[in-house]
Amino acid sequence: MLQIKNLEVTYGAIGALHGISLSVAAGSIVTLIGSNGAGKTTTLKTISGLLKPKAGAIGYEGKPIAGLPPHEIVKRGLSHVPEGRMIFANLTVRENLEMGAYLLRDQKIVRHELDFVFATFPRLKEREKQIAGTLSGGEQQMLAIGRALMSRPKFLMLDEPSLGLAPLLVKTIFERIVEINRERGLTILLVEQNANRALEISHSGYVLETGKITLHGDSASLRQNPRVQSAYLGG
Amino acid sequence: MTEFLQQLINGLAFGSILALIALGYTMVYGILRFINFAHGDVFMLGAFSGFYLAPKIAALLPLPSIAGGIAVLLASMAICAALGVVIERFAYRPLRHRPKLTMLITAIGVSLFLEYTGQFVFGAAPKSFPQILPVYPLARLGGLSLNSNQLIVFGVTLGLLLALRFIVLNTKIGTAMRAVSFNPEAAALMGVNTDIVISFTFALGSALAAAAGILWAVNYPAIDPLMGILPGLKAFVAAVLGGIGNLPGAALGGIIIGVTETLVSGYISSTYRDAIAFGVLILILLVKPSGLLGKKEIEKV
């Protein structure tokens, strides 16, 4: 569904990604693990159009999308839950979700998506009229994911959804991610530092180190890999 | 007492006009975090649009009349809205990813360009603005004078404020404006074309400035190409006073500056009239740097 070939991204003179290639099959959960500064967020931001690549290609459903502006990429069915959640703290929960459905014209579909998000995260329904900035960290993460789902994506990118959350909440969030993948057939690219959990729920994974892919394979075998174990799984 | 009420009415009328200009400063700041110093000149061009449009509209509608006056007002607002979009597109957009200072200096350049192109095209001598609205003396209660033009200033300002409030709070593009002002990157990830939202913001702000220009010219009917400088600066001060980026704050700031200035020039000395706005600015920056209704910006690292 998504193919990246030799992608290079630089910040000014500093290289962030040095020719990475990866692919995500339709219907799968693929995880991208790596330490801080490895280039995980840069990869997602480049896919969603927030950053322009210096070289390389990104193909989505067989068509090139590299270098398109973000709103064009959302239109094609890719949705990005950014690092740090980036919810609109000045808008209500409801308005945040409506922003997620910004490109949908049919109000019936918007209502339907809203019901789906509220069913997935009942907490958001309780907080519907509240200003989003007053939500707890976990609720904000739910809102960020819910907001990304409102655009009816076919491909969802999640940037560190577990960051700063209590273990119990992390569990809930990961369960929801698996559920959405199974029930909606949504393809997911998951960026995580919590490699253990990410490899548990994903089908395959890539290890990113200082802008290069150093390992990839199915998640089960990555979990057994001694290098991955010592570097990312605390083994 | 009568004199005080009279000064208050005059101050409110002046303040309403400043409020309309201040809204444009604050909206653009809210979205781009930049002060559009050419905004006062858009106000001037609003008045000049009215000046050149009035004879054309007089061919269609009777002037002075309420309908004709409103037609001049709306047409000038439309012209300036388009102008605001053009200024942003060609002067500011190419610099959007440059340091903010570059854009700020460009704004000063655009301002000078409009002022002196105005002098070149319209002539530097003041022009007398045609009467587009019928004037009725409304009240003559014990020396208090209120005429229909002042009432129109209040009415038009109130109407525009309510319309703006509706657009910002209840429409899709308004929600997108608030989203972009909070976090442009996140808004882009929702599918918002930030360029369109920014253009729309400039159109809205410039239309309000044009309305202010017309209302100004109706009440003080001598217009010249440099007339936007001082009201522009005072409206900027009003926006800072209310809390830059905050819409009700800009309206409140305009009213406060307008009333204070009129009362001081009425009771103390009109020599200090122009110093008032800046005195208030210094005071506010000392006591509450974020402005009356502004929130503290929390820098996240």
Boltz contact constraints between the chains, C-beta under 6 A:
constraints:
  - contact:
      token1: [A, 50]
      token2: [B, 185]
      max_distance: 6.0
  - contact:
      token1: [A, 70]
      token2: [B, 188]
      max_distance: 6.0
  - contact:
      token1: [A, 70]
      token2: [B, 189]
      max_distance: 6.0
  - contact:
      token1: [A, 71]
      token2: [B, 191]
      max_distance: 6.0
  - contact:
      token1: [A, 71]
      token2: [B, 193]
      max_distance: 6.0
  - contact:
      token1: [A, 74]
      token2: [B, 191]
      max_distance: 6.0
  - contact:
      token1: [A, 80]
      token2: [B, 189]
      max_distance: 6.0
  - contact:
      token1: [A, 86]
      token2: [B, 183]
      max_distance: 6.0
  - contact:
      token1: [A, 86]
      token2: [B, 186]
      max_distance: 6.0
  - contact:
      token1: [A, 88]
      token2: [B, 179]
      max_distance: 6.0
  - contact:
      token1: [A, 88]
      token2: [B, 182]
      max_distance: 6.0
  - contact:
      token1: [A, 90]
      token2: [B, 182]
      max_distance: 6.0
  - contact:
      token1: [A, 95]
      token2: [B, 175]
      max_distance: 6.0
  - contact:
      token1: [A, 99]
      token2: [B, 179]
      max_distance: 6.0
  - contact:
      token1: [A, 99]
      token2: [B, 190]
      max_distance: 6.0
  - contact:
      token1: [A, 100]
      token2: [B, 190]
      max_distance: 6.0
  - contact:
      token1: [A, 102]
      token2: [B, 190]
      max_distance: 6.0
  - contact:
      token1: [A, 102]
      token2: [B, 191]
      max_distance: 6.0
  - contact:
      token1: [A, 102]
      token2: [B, 192]
      max_distance: 6.0
  - contact:
      token1: [A, 103]
      token2: [B, 191]
      max_distance: 6.0
